[in-house]
Amino acid sequence: MQYNIFVNQYAIIKNKFKIDLLDAVIIDYMRKLCASSSKAIEIKREDGYTWFNYQHMINELPLAGIKINTLKNHNIKRIKDTGLFDFKLKKIKDGSMIYIKPTPKCDLLDREQTLQ
């Protein structure tokens, strides 16, 4: 379980990202996932992209009350629209896997700067 959630409300508002609090929580999880040096995560990386498992995230963030359909249909779309992550879809036998990679724009969540 992810014990802490960091949401820089100031950076989100200042950079006019069109996301809500739940989106920000998901973004925090995604950033931590991509930055992890865990061997279990490292073996699931491809070309700098990290596998993003919806169900694992839902299990890691029980207080968020995330529903998989809402996540797929609304939250991920809004997060894609921010440009904070690149997304790559990989087709597999039983469906597809999503891989993510933070863009340089993701650094705006750590600094007091805005987009130019």
ABEGO torsion letter per residue (X at the ends): XBABBBBBAAAAAAAGBBBBAAAAAAAAAAAAAAABABAAAAAABBGGBBBBBAAAAAAABAAAGBBAAAAAAAAAAAAAAAGABBBBBBBBAAEBBBBBBBBAAAAAAABBBBBX
